Structures are given as C-alpha cells and as structure tokens.
C-alpha cells in the first residue's frame, strides 16, 4: 500500500472521533434546520448521517481497486460540504432574499423539489404502505422512487416535523460521490492528469452543485453514469467482478429512480464496451441482422402499437414546447416568425446553450437569483466551449470510434435529447443535461490537458469565440430588458449571424497572426 493510498480499515480511535464529529454535526444541522430555535430532530439527522457514512465507506472500499489517493477523500468531503452549505443558504436565505412565493418561502430552489418533498412528508404521516409511491400515489414523482426514499426517511427516522435537511443530505452525498467515480473513470480512460482536473471540475461545477443542494433526481443520477463508465472499463480490463457489480448497481438505482434514464446508461455502456473491445462484435454479419430485426420491431411497436405521438419522449417535448411558448413572450414572438417545422429544432438549440451568460446578467430579479443565474451560466459557457473544442480534437485525430470519441458523440446525443425533452426551458433543459455532467467534465478536462501538452491555439479560439458570441448578445438583451431601442439588431437570426461572422473573422485573424 502506497503512502497516497488510504487504508480501508478503520482504527477504533478514528472511528470514535468520526462518530463524535457526526453527532456534533447532527446537532448543528438540526439547530439550523429549526431556524436556531431548537435541536429537535437531531436523532433523525444523526441516524441518517450514520447511514450515509456507511454508504461513503462502502464507496471508498470499492474505489480501492483504483488506488484512490488520500486527497480524493478530502475533495469528496469538500464537494459534499459545499452542497450541504448551499442547501442551508437556500433554506435560510431564500425566504428573505428570494421571490415572494410559497416555494421560496419554504427555502426550496425548485418547484419540483418543493412539491415532491411536501408530498413525501404527507405520505410519511399518512401511514399508507410506501410501495404505493410506485402506484401513482402522488403526481409529484412520476416514477415513484425519490418519493419512496424521501417518505421512508421521514417515517423510519422518526422526524418530529417536516425537516427538508433530511432529504437534502442524501442528494448532497450522491452528488459528492459522483466526484470520486468521475475521477476513477477518467483515470482509467485518460490518465491521472485528466482525472485530477475532472474531479475538481465536477466538485465545483455550478449545475451539479445546485442540484446536489436540492431534492432533485439529477443529484442522484449524476453519480450513475461515471459508475457505469468505470464499471465497463473494469469489466473489460479487470477486476471483472467489481465491474459487473458497479454496472448492475447503477442500472438498479436507475430503475428505482428513473427508468427512462436506463436507456442513456445502456447507450454509454454499449459504446464504451464497443470502443474498448475494438468493435469486434460488429464485424459479425449475424449481429447486424439481429440489430436490424430489433430496430424494425421497435419501430413497428412505436408506430402500430403505441403510436408515435403517444411515446413518452414526444409527449414530454410537446408539453415543454407548449410551456415555453406560453411562459415566454419572446419565444412566442420567435415562433410567429418561423415555419412550424423549425420550432422544435429552434427550442432544442435554444435549450442547448442555456443558461446563457448575457441573459443571466440582465434578466433582473432579486440579487440572489442574479448571482445563481450568472454562476450557472459561467459554468456551462466554459464547459460548452471546451466540449466544442474537444469535438474538434476528436475529428482531427480521427478518434471518433474510440475513447473519448464515443463518449463525445454519446454526450451530444443525450444533451440534444435532454434539450428536446426540456423544450428549451431555462431550468428543465440544463437539469436533464446535468445528469451527464460527469462525462461532460471528463471530456472538458481531457481537452484542456491536450491543449496544455500540445499548445494548440484552437482552444483559445474556441473560448474567445464563445466570449464574442456572448458580447453580441449583451446589447440585444439590453434592448429586450431595459429598452435599448436604438440598437439595430432586432431579430435573433441577425444577432447569431453577426456573432458567427465575427467569430470567423477573429479565427482568420488569429490564424494569420500566429
């Protein structure tokens, strides 16, 4: 065992110290959760922390096969602490600084989290069997898994009152553990430099931190994709039993929380396995025949049995498009200017770039929400620019069929589907996309390391081009929000066209200069 490797055994003295720290932390969280009036419910917090500590210890045991370094422990603890701290900021700050709504008066960032958590508390008090969460007990959770988990925590840990901190802690833990699995998957695929950067990137990535500080499903699913990517690599290269266990555990949790997410996990698992095995299985003719038969059978089922318009994805996208159109006068005006066939592609592209930095800067509203918006937009702008640059690197190196190529095309596919399903919504599109933040941050870190090793100028051009595009949107948003009527570029197409032309001119100038 190296000096950097953490021991898997726990000394009794260390165990006692950790236990006392957890007990003290439970009193502190209960006191804050009760708005500094009492420590009622500390026993519920203490019991939950003990269970979560067991999950964290089991995760660490699993990662010992990857020679996880000691600094990773502290980074994961830091990521979890950041998410818990943010959840307390929302709990205490939003009632005072947020919008005057029931959701924010209760300290919730997102409407879905408020609805589901409130329903879970009522469910826990009703005495109904918890399995009814999967039988349509509440419309607040269409899959039932997160409602089941939240209600079980409230019921079996004997919470004396509705304490949102009890359902925030598991989300913070899962989001923090995603950092460890992202490090392990990136280390196997790209080496320790990329793994270090990817782990730090996910720990600090705004969208992941925001969802990890809320009672949202994506706080859990963000951990599942890195688990699958690590599991498949272990399955192929060893240790195989550990790899199979990770893959099966990931799919099991996905089935519990959100069965549609299993299709995304399957996509990445298959692509990773094919790339690692040199696509050998697809060289057999019978495999192509079998795939063709399956594709035709699936298409026939959708068209003749289910009906294409009745599929979950189409219904979800239609609903989100309706919501986007009716909640935003700007979107409705854009729809009037474009043919019907282009409306959905427009919303998909619009959702893919959101949250947009200029919009976050000038949207107005309470200061806390402006800060959240700018924070989210900065994170996605940097990651998006790095993903575009990484795509260029993959095409240039003709590595589209290998790692990281298959991960890149997989993440673009699921990001487009997430944007399609979210209908361009400011919250839903980034939220659905954030479930894949692990692989996105890995690819962004890989692109950064590649540039540092080769001094390739195209990363600089990619980042500067992103800033140029954002700069052109600044006066456009000022015209929209504060009445900058003299600005000549009114239509979105004009702004995008001029912005892209400016980017092309900059790239040409920079190429000639260097």
Order of alpha helices (4+ residues) and beta strands (2+ residues): alpha-alpha-alpha-alpha-alpha-alpha-alpha-alpha-alpha-alpha-alpha-alpha-alpha-alpha-alpha-alpha-alpha-alpha-alpha-alpha-alpha-alpha-alpha
